[in-house]
Amino acid sequence: MAGQQATQAIHCRAEVGEGPVYDEANDSLYWVDIPAGHLWRWSRSDRSMAYQSIGEALGSVALIDGGGFLLATRRGVLIQPSWADLPRLWLPIEPDLATQFNDGKCDPQGRFVAGTAATDPRFTGALYRVDHDGTTEQLIDGIGMSNGLDWSPDGEYFYHVDTLSQTVQRYKWDADAGVPRDPVAFIEVPSSDGLPDGLTVDAEGCLWLAVWGAGEIRRYAPDARPLGAISVATPNVTSCAFGGPRRDQLFITTAALAAPQTGRAAALAGDVFVVRTPVQGQAQRHFPRRDIPPELLEPKLSEL
């Protein structure tokens, strides 16, 4: 990996691109532009791309089994039955606080775990778990800025970034209860070196961490040893996810926000990059549809 450089894959100029998710069923990549409230889609088959405006800040997206999207937004959790439909609010979460959802993913059991970030410094964020039937539990509170998260391949460990504390925490994951326990400061990024942002865990249990400001995705062994880095040609790297037919391509999102104003780094800021890796990512986890209220999955347009 030493000296490996990611290449530009998709020109989209996202203000804050985040949360990439690869859908193996239709060979497409989805990601969000958080402040713009855009859900993006790129199809490998014809290299086409498009976005939908959700109408509010959009922190992350998860795929629903059988089609559709679960969206973590300013108001809470929304359901979008298909690409052609408008989303409908399912679960209001922190509606009266100056917070909004940020990164989120499905756990190995298909439950959705996502955290919030404060839009007012008087508030802090929290981490939530959404069960298949919509039951919601707060898992952790007092988070500066909840960000990247993922699980080890055996489901034993849960990793979670608090960007403002400059750390990736590792927890023992109680799979039955869906609760993180026994936190350990796993990775600490010096403030002079950038900000830890999104992450993914590969099939070997290694972490791939996006470092905002450093223009890098850094890989760490399961014991936290640094193993190398992927360079990106614009500094504000936000997240990454494995995809492609063999799950050996790492797709990397970036942000135009606070990027350089001139030069190549400016021209590429907010785009999606890709690099082929010697390892594979884990299989994609979907949120089950069976317990979602049927009226939220009806394929019809409705007002937000």
RODO-2510 file (C-alpha; in nm, 4 decimals, decimal comma):
residues 304
     n   res          X          Y          Z
     1     m     0,0000     0,0000     0,0000
     2     a     0,2924     0,2329     0,0451
     3     g     0,2607     0,5277    -0,1885
     4     q    -0,0644     0,4023    -0,3432
     5     q    -0,2803     0,6767    -0,4932
     6     a    -0,6580     0,6712    -0,5380
     7     t    -0,7954     0,7890    -0,8717
     8     q    -1,0961     1,0070    -0,9401
     9     a    -1,3998     0,7913    -1,0208
    10     i    -1,7030     1,0242    -1,0045
    11     h    -1,7164     1,4011    -1,0456
    12     c    -1,9977     1,5278    -0,8220
    13     r    -1,8485     1,8200    -0,6237
    14     a    -2,0306     1,7286    -0,3004
    15     e    -2,0178     1,9875    -0,0251
    16     v    -1,9672     1,7059     0,2271
    17     g    -1,9794     1,3668     0,0542
    18     e    -2,0202     1,0867     0,3085
    19     g    -2,1507     0,7405     0,3888
    20     p    -2,0774     0,5389     0,0710
    21     v    -2,2719     0,2130     0,0403
    22     y    -2,2265    -0,0326    -0,2467
    23     d    -2,5342    -0,2241    -0,3621
    24     e    -2,4121    -0,5531    -0,5063
    25     a    -2,7602    -0,6426    -0,6352
    26     n    -2,7648    -0,3628    -0,8930
    27     d    -2,3905    -0,2898    -0,9067
    28     s    -2,4352     0,0697    -0,7923
    29     l    -2,2776     0,3021    -0,5390
    30     y    -2,4867     0,5272    -0,3143
    31     w    -2,3599     0,8099    -0,0970
    32     v    -2,4864     1,1319     0,0600
    33     d    -2,4052     1,5016     0,0535
    34     i    -2,4894     1,5901     0,4125
    35     p    -2,5665     1,9663     0,4151
    36     a    -2,7175     1,9632     0,0651
    37     g    -2,9495     1,6779     0,1623
    38     h    -2,8654     1,4859    -0,1559
    39     l    -2,8782     1,1095    -0,2019
    40     w    -2,6420     1,0201    -0,4884
    41     r    -2,6358     0,7105    -0,7087
    42     w    -2,3709     0,5906    -0,9560
    43     s    -2,4301     0,2883    -1,1777
    44     r    -2,1296     0,0837    -1,2856
    45     s    -2,3078    -0,0622    -1,5916
    46     d    -2,3504     0,2659    -1,7787
    47     r    -2,1403     0,4995    -1,5606
    48     s    -2,4480     0,7184    -1,5090
    49     m    -2,5027     0,9208    -1,1926
    50     a    -2,7934     1,1127    -1,0452
    51     y    -2,9042     1,2580    -0,7160
    52     q    -3,2276     1,3208    -0,5292
    53     s    -3,2868     1,6105    -0,2929
    54     i    -3,4259     1,4806     0,0365
    55     g    -3,5184     1,8276     0,1614
    56     e    -3,3140     1,8233     0,4822
    57     a    -2,9638     1,7403     0,6040
    58     l    -2,8927     1,3762     0,5223
    59     g    -2,6326     1,1989     0,7351
    60     s    -2,6306     0,8425     0,6037
    61     v    -2,8140     0,5786     0,4037
    62     a    -2,8647     0,2052     0,4509
    63     l    -3,0096    -0,0412     0,2005
    64     i    -3,3376    -0,2163     0,2796
    65     d    -3,3563    -0,5857     0,1985
    66     g    -3,5469    -0,6263    -0,1261
    67     g    -3,5079    -0,2627    -0,2295
    68     g    -3,5467     0,0850    -0,0867
    69     f    -3,3502     0,3023     0,1508
    70     l    -3,3364     0,3851     0,5189
    71     l    -3,2241     0,7485     0,5587
    72     a    -3,0830     0,9120     0,8735
    73     t    -3,1663     1,2828     0,8546
    74     r    -3,2174     1,5995     1,0538
    75     r    -3,5627     1,4859     1,1712
    76     g    -3,4825     1,1223     1,2394
    77     v    -3,5112     0,8030     1,0339
    78     l    -3,6963     0,8086     0,7014
    79     i    -3,8028     0,5302     0,4653
    80     q    -3,7719     0,5710     0,0887
    81     p    -3,9406     0,2744    -0,0853
    82     s    -3,7432     0,3085    -0,4096
    83     w    -3,5283     0,5513    -0,6033
    84     a    -3,8429     0,6884    -0,7732
    85     d    -4,0277     0,7617    -0,4469
    86     l    -4,0136     1,0381    -0,1925
    87     p    -3,9101     0,9473     0,1642
    88     r    -4,1544     0,9367     0,4559
    89     l    -4,0703     0,9946     0,8211
    90     w    -4,0690     0,6743     1,0253
    91     l    -3,8939     0,7554     1,3543
    92     p    -3,8493     1,1108     1,4876
    93     i    -3,5240     1,1182     1,6866
    94     e    -3,3943     1,4249     1,8729
    95     p    -3,6451     1,6492     1,6885
    96     d    -3,6177     1,9254     1,9485
    97     l    -3,2389     1,9313     1,9806
    98     a    -2,9846     2,1258     1,7750
    99     t    -2,8444     1,8021     1,6322
   100     q    -2,8630     1,6020     1,3117
   101     f    -2,7777     1,2485     1,2145
   102     n    -2,4338     1,1732     1,0793
   103     d    -2,2780     0,8364     0,9893
   104     g    -2,4741     0,5123     1,0252
   105     k    -2,4643     0,1446     0,9199
   106     c    -2,6434    -0,1833     0,9758
   107     d    -2,4879    -0,4153     1,2321
   108     p    -2,4288    -0,7882     1,1618
   109     q    -2,7886    -0,8588     1,2693
   110     g    -2,9306    -0,5940     1,0326
   111     r    -3,0137    -0,3383     1,3019
   112     f    -2,9364     0,0212     1,2074
   113     v    -2,6832     0,2042     1,4257
   114     a    -2,6260     0,5759     1,3689
   115     g    -2,5057     0,8775     1,5621
   116     t    -2,5859     1,2444     1,5808
   117     a    -2,3689     1,5539     1,5723
   118     a    -2,4524     1,8890     1,7288
   119     t    -2,5182     2,1935     1,5133
   120     d    -2,4911     2,4121     1,8261
   121     p    -2,1841     2,3849     2,0551
   122     r    -2,4106     2,3815     2,3616
   123     f    -2,5263     2,0322     2,2624
   124     t    -2,3530     1,6970     2,2161
   125     g    -2,4289     1,3984     1,9985
   126     a    -2,5442     1,0466     2,0786
   127     l    -2,5398     0,6992     1,9250
   128     y    -2,8652     0,5118     1,8587
   129     r    -2,9718     0,1630     1,7590
   130     v    -3,2874     0,1139     1,5520
   131     d    -3,4278    -0,2393     1,5738
   132     h    -3,6147    -0,4076     1,2911
   133     d    -3,9542    -0,3060     1,4325
   134     g    -3,8519     0,0573     1,4874
   135     t    -3,7742     0,0246     1,8580
   136     t    -3,5001     0,2799     1,9236
   137     e    -3,2415     0,2814     2,2011
   138     q    -2,9765     0,5394     2,2850
   139     l    -2,6469     0,3535     2,3243
   140     i    -2,3969     0,6316     2,4057
   141     d    -2,4414     1,0003     2,4851
   142     g    -2,2082     1,2965     2,5298
   143     i    -2,0380     1,2421     2,1934
   144     g    -1,8606     1,5419     2,0421
   145     m    -1,9340     1,4383     1,6816
   146     s    -2,0472     1,0839     1,6140
   147     n    -1,8877     0,9645     1,2928
   148     g    -1,7567     0,6442     1,1290
   149     l    -1,8563     0,3031     1,2630
   150     d    -1,8275    -0,0642     1,1719
   151     w    -1,7883    -0,4138     1,3165
   152     s    -1,5174    -0,6796     1,3058
   153     p    -1,5902    -0,9751     1,0725
   154     d    -1,6658    -1,2059     1,3654
   155     g    -1,8997    -0,9486     1,5212
   156     e    -1,6993    -0,9403     1,8440
   157     y    -1,5888    -0,5760     1,8216
   158     f    -1,7589    -0,2490     1,7335
   159     y    -1,5543     0,0516     1,6232
   160     h    -1,6793     0,4087     1,6524
   161     v    -1,5260     0,7474     1,5761
   162     d    -1,5776     1,0590     1,7868
   163     t    -1,4216     1,3168     1,5589
   164     l    -1,3940     1,5930     1,8171
   165     s    -1,2111     1,3696     2,0661
   166     q    -0,9730     1,2601     1,7849
   167     t    -1,0325     0,8926     1,8650
   168     v    -1,1587     0,5640     1,7317
   169     q    -1,3085     0,3703     2,0207
   170     r    -1,3231    -0,0081     2,0203
   171     y    -1,6038    -0,1797     2,2126
   172     k    -1,6998    -0,5359     2,2855
   173     w    -2,0245    -0,5832     2,0932
   174     d    -2,3076    -0,7624     2,2725
   175     a    -2,4811    -0,9079     1,9680
   176     d    -2,7873    -1,0328     2,1570
   177     a    -2,8598    -0,6988     2,3215
   178     g    -2,7189    -0,4819     2,0412
   179     v    -2,5130    -0,2844     2,2911
   180     p    -2,1452    -0,1752     2,2926
   181     r    -1,9516    -0,2441     2,6137
   182     d    -1,6028    -0,1936     2,7604
   183     p    -1,4713     0,0979     2,5519
   184     v    -1,1010     0,1204     2,4698
   185     a    -0,9285     0,4116     2,2954
   186     f    -0,8145     0,2122     1,9915
   187     i    -0,6695     0,4787     1,7592
   188     e    -0,5822     0,8384     1,8427
   189     v    -0,5151     1,0875     1,5640
   190     p    -0,3083     1,3905     1,6735
   191     s    -0,4976     1,7156     1,6158
   192     s    -0,2066     1,8434     1,4074
   193     d    -0,2498     1,5445     1,1769
   194     g    -0,6158     1,5828     1,0809
   195     l    -0,9538     1,4595     1,2044
   196     p    -1,0712     1,0953     1,2127
   197     d    -1,3879     1,0655     1,0053
   198     g    -1,5564     0,7675     0,8373
   199     l    -1,4257     0,4117     0,8391
   200     t    -1,4816     0,0607     0,7146
   201     v    -1,3513    -0,2784     0,8285
   202     d    -1,2278    -0,5288     0,5696
   203     a    -1,2707    -0,9064     0,5616
   204     e    -0,9398    -0,9517     0,7469
   205     g    -1,0552    -0,7328     1,0359
   206     c    -0,8380    -0,4341     0,9462
   207     l    -0,9719    -0,0787     0,9724
   208     w    -0,9611     0,1729     0,6876
   209     l    -0,9932     0,5198     0,8404
   210     a    -1,0578     0,8445     0,6516
   211     v    -0,8573     1,1360     0,7934
   212     w    -1,0074     1,4767     0,7152
   213     g    -0,7396     1,7325     0,6353
   214     a    -0,4691     1,4732     0,5659
   215     g    -0,5848     1,3523     0,2236
   216     e    -0,5512     0,9898     0,3327
   217     i    -0,7254     0,6638     0,4068
   218     r    -0,5148     0,4838     0,6683
   219     r    -0,5237     0,1092     0,7265
   220     y    -0,4787    -0,0345     1,0763
   221     a    -0,4365    -0,3955     1,1870
   222     p    -0,6811    -0,5508     1,4367
   223     d    -0,4243    -0,4670     1,7076
   224     a    -0,4160    -0,0988     1,5910
   225     r    -0,0761    -0,1174     1,4207
   226     p    -0,0600     0,1206     1,1214
   227     l    -0,0239    -0,0776     0,7972
   228     g    -0,0072     0,1978     0,5380
   229     a    -0,2124     0,4660     0,3692
   230     i    -0,3919     0,5491     0,0460
   231     s    -0,3298     0,9042    -0,0798
   232     v    -0,6185     1,1127    -0,2150
   233     a    -0,5573     1,4236    -0,4256
   234     t    -0,7781     1,6493    -0,2133
   235     p    -0,7391     1,6888     0,1633
   236     n    -1,0852     1,6528     0,3126
   237     v    -1,1371     1,2778     0,2919
   238     t    -1,4590     1,1748     0,4653
   239     s    -1,5329     0,8023     0,4359
   240     c    -1,4853     0,4818     0,2376
   241     a    -1,6591     0,1570     0,1488
   242     f    -1,5689    -0,1577    -0,0404
   243     g    -1,7533    -0,2458    -0,3589
   244     g    -1,7284    -0,3699    -0,7128
   245     p    -1,7995    -0,7199    -0,8476
   246     r    -1,5253    -0,8746    -0,6317
   247     r    -1,5621    -0,6372    -0,3374
   248     d    -1,1978    -0,5351    -0,3788
   249     q    -1,2408    -0,1726    -0,4772
   250     l    -1,2374     0,0952    -0,2083
   251     f    -1,4652     0,3884    -0,2910
   252     i    -1,3664     0,7090    -0,1111
   253     t    -1,5832     1,0168    -0,0531
   254     t    -1,4480     1,3693    -0,0042
   255     a    -1,5735     1,7188     0,0757
   256     a    -1,5558     2,0504    -0,1070
   257     l    -1,6232     2,2254     0,2254
   258     a    -1,3091     2,3995     0,3560
   259     a    -1,1046     2,2626     0,0656
   260     p    -0,8332     2,4616    -0,1134
   261     q    -0,9693     2,7290    -0,3451
   262     t    -0,7247     2,6798    -0,6304
   263     g    -0,5275     2,4050    -0,8005
   264     r    -0,5945     2,0346    -0,8519
   265     a    -0,7000     1,9754    -0,4909
   266     a    -0,9743     2,2358    -0,5357
   267     a    -1,0913     2,0937    -0,8690
   268     l    -1,1282     1,7428    -0,7234
   269     a    -1,2752     1,8384    -0,3847
   270     g    -1,6092     1,6704    -0,3195
   271     d    -1,5570     1,3960    -0,5796
   272     v    -1,5536     1,0198    -0,5261
   273     f    -1,2264     0,8305    -0,5671
   274     v    -1,1468     0,4620    -0,6031
   275     v    -0,8506     0,2313    -0,5517
   276     r    -0,8150    -0,1442    -0,5973
   277     t    -0,7044    -0,3220    -0,2805
   278     p    -0,5311    -0,6554    -0,2096
   279     v    -0,8104    -0,7483     0,0329
   280     q    -1,1880    -0,7692     0,0119
   281     g    -1,4498    -0,5859     0,2114
   282     q    -1,7169    -0,7542     0,4176
   283     a    -2,0514    -0,8490     0,2657
   284     q    -2,3067    -0,5696     0,2632
   285     r    -2,5595    -0,5757     0,5474
   286     h    -2,9195    -0,4733     0,4725
   287     f    -3,2022    -0,3592     0,6999
   288     p    -3,4871    -0,6160     0,6888
   289     r    -3,8185    -0,4920     0,5500
   290     r    -4,0547    -0,7356     0,7234
   291     d    -4,1294    -0,5156     1,0291
   292     i    -4,1347    -0,1760     0,8565
   293     p    -4,4934    -0,0437     0,8506
   294     p    -4,6351    -0,1460     0,5096
   295     e    -4,7716     0,2011     0,4378
   296     l    -4,4181     0,3381     0,4433
   297     l    -4,3140     0,0946     0,1704
   298     e    -4,6012     0,1607    -0,0692
   299     p    -4,4597     0,2747    -0,4050
   300     k    -4,6272     0,6121    -0,4353
   301     l    -4,5102     0,9699    -0,4253
   302     s    -4,6029     1,1763    -0,1226
   303     e    -4,5103     1,5089     0,0287
   304     l    -4,2244     1,5227     0,2764
***
